[in-house]
Amino acid sequence: MRLAAKTAIITGGANGIGAGCVRRLAEEGANVVIADIDDSAGIALAAELGDAVNYVRCDVSERASVEALFDQSLAAFGAVDILVNNAAFVHQPGVIEHFLEYSDASWRKTLAVNLTGLFHCSQIAARLMAKRGQGGVIINVSSGGASRAHRHMFGYDTSKGGIEAATRAMALDLAPLNIRVNSVVPGSTRVDHGTSVGDAPIPPSDVIPLPRQGTPADIAAAVAFLASDDAAYITGTRIFIDGGMDAQLRSPAVDYSYDFSENT
């Protein structure tokens, strides 16, 4: 119950990693507001978790929608202590866009949700936290694509790199107000609403040092830590929850097939 009496807003909170964060922060004692555009999933999750969890429809790319989200959150719970910027646009389901064919529409959509949405939510939250004078926490959900590129995901990777730069910049500006800003970096994570493209996925043991995919609960555990006073002296940084993927030079499958007896 590290987050008892705290209120958290989680964008993109109706499914996947966001829903995992909603569950974990609620278990830790927080009041939680699910912000999403998936009404059916958001309403169902809020109903499952009880009166301490509300659902508010919000399109983070629209400033007016974000302002309404915070107004409703304040009306319900009186304050906002924690913001988790999880809402993201990856790509249209089933669509592969090489950089040479990458469309203006995809570019605008990706930046509108992933960066403009983060700006809207973070600025409004930080202003409320500063006015209240009791500090606060902003946690941004990044991706390994911020530092190591995916093929055919130009806009997504660009936006995630921007999220990590924004995390550092916000952390410095907001530190004097005791508002901490950090990011989490999920690796390959098994969710219930994937937007996979192409053939069946490669077995996790072929690409992940800890040979399994992550789960929303894995990511949520790190988010709960950063949101709590256990992380009171941490700001402006990122935590990888990726089973060791960022640390490796080559995939396990490549290393395991290497004949060290003949190449020593």
C-alpha positions in Angstrom: 0.0 0.0 0.0 2.8 2.4 -0.9 0.5 4.7 -2.8 -2.4 5.0 -0.3 -4.2 8.3 -0.5 -2.5 9.1 -3.9 -4.3 9.7 -7.1 -2.9 8.5 -10.5 -3.9 9.1 -14.0 -2.9 6.5 -16.5 -3.3 7.3 -20.2 -3.9 4.3 -22.5 -5.0 2.5 -19.4 -7.7 0.3 -20.7 -5.5 -2.4 -22.2 -2.1 -4.0 -22.2 0.7 -2.3 -20.2 -1.6 0.5 -19.2 -4.1 -1.9 -17.7 -1.3 -3.7 -15.9 -0.3 -0.3 -14.4 -3.9 0.4 -13.4 -4.2 -2.9 -11.6 -0.8 -2.5 -9.8 -1.3 1.1 -8.7 -4.8 0.3 -7.4 -3.4 -2.7 -5.5 -0.8 -0.3 -4.0 -3.7 1.8 -2.6 -4.0 4.6 -5.2 -7.1 6.1 -6.6 -6.7 5.6 -10.4 -8.2 7.3 -13.4 -8.1 5.3 -16.6 -7.8 7.6 -19.6 -8.4 6.0 -23.0 -10.5 6.0 -26.1 -11.5 2.3 -25.7 -14.8 2.8 -23.9 -15.8 -0.8 -23.5 -12.5 -1.9 -22.1 -12.0 1.1 -19.9 -15.5 0.9 -18.4 -15.1 -2.9 -17.8 -11.8 -2.5 -16.0 -13.0 0.3 -13.8 -16.1 -1.7 -12.9 -13.9 -4.7 -12.0 -11.6 -2.8 -9.7 -14.2 -0.8 -7.8 -15.0 2.7 -6.6 -11.3 3.8 -6.4 -10.9 3.4 -10.2 -12.7 5.7 -12.7 -12.8 5.6 -16.5 -12.6 8.9 -18.5 -12.7 8.9 -22.2 -9.8 11.0 -23.4 -8.0 11.6 -26.7 -4.6 12.8 -25.5 -3.8 14.5 -28.8 -6.6 17.0 -28.2 -5.9 19.7 -25.5 -9.5 20.2 -24.6 -10.0 16.5 -24.1 -7.0 16.4 -21.7 -8.2 19.4 -19.8 -11.6 17.7 -19.3 -9.8 14.5 -18.1 -8.0 16.5 -15.4 -11.2 18.4 -14.4 -13.0 15.1 -14.0 -10.1 13.6 -12.0 -10.0 16.5 -9.6 -13.8 16.4 -9.2 -13.6 12.7 -8.3 -10.5 12.5 -6.1 -9.4 16.1 -5.3 -5.8 16.0 -6.6 -3.4 14.4 -9.1 -0.2 13.0 -7.6 0.9 10.6 -10.3 0.7 10.7 -14.1 1.7 7.7 -16.3 2.0 8.7 -19.9 1.4 5.3 -21.5 -0.9 6.2 -24.5 0.8 5.5 -27.8 0.2 5.0 -31.5 2.5 2.3 -33.1 1.1 1.8 -36.6 -2.1 0.9 -38.3 -2.9 -2.8 -37.8 -1.3 -4.9 -40.5 0.4 -1.9 -42.2 4.2 -1.9 -42.9 5.7 1.4 -44.0 9.3 1.5 -45.1 10.8 5.0 -44.6 10.6 5.7 -48.3 6.8 5.1 -48.3 6.1 6.5 -44.8 3.0 8.7 -45.1 2.4 12.2 -43.8 -0.8 10.8 -42.1 1.2 8.3 -40.1 3.7 10.9 -39.1 1.1 13.3 -37.9 -0.9 10.7 -36.0 2.2 9.2 -34.3 3.5 12.6 -33.1 0.1 13.8 -32.1 -0.5 10.9 -29.7 3.0 10.0 -28.6 4.6 13.5 -28.2 1.9 16.1 -28.3 -0.3 13.9 -26.0 2.6 13.6 -23.6 3.1 17.4 -23.6 -0.5 18.1 -23.0 -0.9 15.7 -20.1 2.5 16.5 -18.5 2.1 20.2 -18.6 -1.4 20.2 -17.1 -0.4 17.7 -14.4 2.8 19.6 -13.5 0.9 22.9 -13.2 -1.5 21.2 -10.8 1.2 19.6 -8.8 3.2 22.8 -8.6 0.1 24.8 -7.5 -0.6 22.2 -4.8 3.0 22.4 -3.5 3.4 18.8 -2.5 5.4 17.5 -5.4 4.4 14.7 -7.7 5.5 12.0 -10.2 5.4 11.8 -14.0 6.3 8.5 -15.6 6.7 8.2 -19.3 6.5 4.8 -21.1 9.3 4.7 -23.7 10.5 1.8 -25.9 13.8 0.1 -26.8 13.1 1.9 -30.2 14.2 5.1 -28.5 17.9 4.0 -28.7 17.9 1.0 -31.0 15.8 1.1 -34.2 13.1 -1.2 -35.4 12.8 -1.7 -39.1 9.8 -0.1 -40.7 8.8 1.9 -37.6 10.4 5.3 -38.3 7.7 7.4 -36.7 7.3 5.3 -33.6 11.0 5.1 -32.9 11.5 8.8 -33.5 8.7 9.7 -31.1 10.1 7.4 -28.4 13.4 9.1 -28.7 11.6 12.3 -28.2 9.9 11.0 -25.1 13.2 10.2 -23.5 14.6 13.7 -24.3 11.4 15.2 -22.9 11.8 13.1 -19.7 15.2 14.6 -19.1 14.2 18.2 -19.9 11.0 18.0 -17.7 13.0 16.4 -14.9 15.4 19.4 -14.7 12.7 22.0 -15.0 10.5 20.4 -12.4 13.1 19.2 -9.9 13.0 22.4 -7.8 9.2 21.7 -7.3 9.9 18.2 -6.1 8.2 16.8 -9.2 10.1 13.7 -10.4 10.0 12.6 -14.0 11.3 9.3 -15.2 10.7 6.8 -18.0 10.4 3.0 -18.2 11.6 1.1 -21.2 9.7 -2.1 -21.9 11.2 -4.8 -24.1 9.1 -7.4 -25.9 5.9 -7.5 -23.9 3.0 -9.9 -24.3 -0.2 -8.0 -24.4 -3.8 -8.8 -25.2 -4.3 -6.5 -28.1 -1.2 -6.7 -30.2 -0.7 -5.0 -33.6 1.8 -7.5 -35.0 2.7 -7.5 -38.6 3.8 -10.4 -40.7 4.5 -14.0 -39.7 4.4 -15.7 -36.3 6.8 -14.1 -33.8 10.3 -15.4 -33.2 10.6 -17.6 -30.1 11.6 -15.4 -27.1 14.6 -17.7 -26.4 16.0 -16.6 -29.7 16.1 -12.9 -29.0 15.8 -12.3 -25.2 18.5 -13.2 -22.7 15.9 -14.0 -20.0 14.1 -16.4 -22.4 10.5 -15.1 -22.1 8.5 -12.1 -23.1 7.7 -9.6 -20.5 4.2 -9.0 -19.2 2.2 -5.9 -18.3 2.7 -6.9 -14.6 6.5 -6.7 -15.1 6.3 -3.2 -16.4 3.7 -2.2 -13.8 6.1 -3.2 -11.0 8.7 -0.7 -12.1 6.0 2.0 -12.6 4.8 1.4 -9.0 8.3 1.7 -7.7 9.0 5.0 -9.5 5.6 6.3 -8.3 6.4 5.5 -4.7 8.6 7.2 -2.1 11.0 4.3 -2.5 12.2 6.2 -5.6 12.2 9.7 -3.9 15.8 10.5 -5.1 15.4 9.3 -8.7 14.6 11.7 -11.5 15.6 12.2 -15.1 16.5 8.6 -15.8 15.1 5.5 -17.4 14.6 1.9 -16.2 14.8 -0.9 -18.7 12.4 -3.8 -18.2 13.4 -5.9 -21.2 14.9 -9.2 -20.0 18.4 -8.0 -20.9 17.8 -7.1 -24.5 19.4 -3.7 -24.4 22.5 -5.1 -22.7 23.2 -7.7 -25.4 25.4 -7.3 -28.5 23.9 -10.3 -30.4 20.8 -12.4 -29.9 21.1 -15.6 -27.8 20.4 -17.6 -31.0 23.5 -16.2 -32.7 25.8 -16.6 -29.6 24.6 -20.1 -28.9 25.4 -21.2 -32.5 28.9 -19.8 -32.3 31.5 -22.5 -32.2 33.9 -21.3 -29.5 36.1 -24.4 -29.7 37.2 -23.4 -33.2 37.4 -19.6 -32.6 39.4 -19.1 -29.4 
